Amino acid sequence: MTIANGADFNLLDSGARVGHVRFGGGEIAIDKYDAASKTISGHFSASGKDETG
C-alpha cells in the first residue's frame, strides 16, 4: 500500500500510547496476517514528523 495523502500512526509500548506520528508519504507492505492471533507482520518506509515536529 502506498501512502499518497498521508497517514496517522500511534506508537505503542505494551499497549500504551507513547506517541503519534503523521506520515506525509511512504509505503507499507503487509507480509503476513494472522487472524487467529490478530497480528500483522510487515515493513514500512516513510517520512514523517512526531508531535514535537
N, C-alpha and C positions, 0 to 999 in steps of 0.2 A: 504494500500500500504506500503510495506517495503522499506526503503531507504537502499539499499545494497552498492551502489557505490558512495554515496554522493549526495548532492543536495544543490543548492544555493537559498537563500530566501532574498528578500528585506524587510526591516522593514519600514512600512509606518505610518505616523501620519497625518491625514486629507488629505490623498492623496499624501503628500510629502515624498520622500525617506529620511529617517533619519538614516539608517544603512543597513548593509549587513551581513548575517551570512552564513557560509559554514558548513553544517552538514556532519559529517563523517558516520553516521548511525543512524537509528531510525525507527519510524513508523508514518504514517499519516492515520487517519481514517476520512473519509467524512461521516457525519451522515445525511446531508440534502443538496440538491442542488435545488435552486430556479432560474429557467431560466428567469422568468419574471423580478425579481429584480437583477439578475446577482450576487447572493450571494451563498457562500458555508459555511456551518457550520460543525464543527467537532472538533477534538482534535489531538494533536501530542505529541510525546516524541522523543527526540533526544539529541545527544551530538554534540557540535559544537563550533566554535570559531568565534568571530566577526572580523572586520577589524584590530583591535589592538592586536589580539591574545588572 
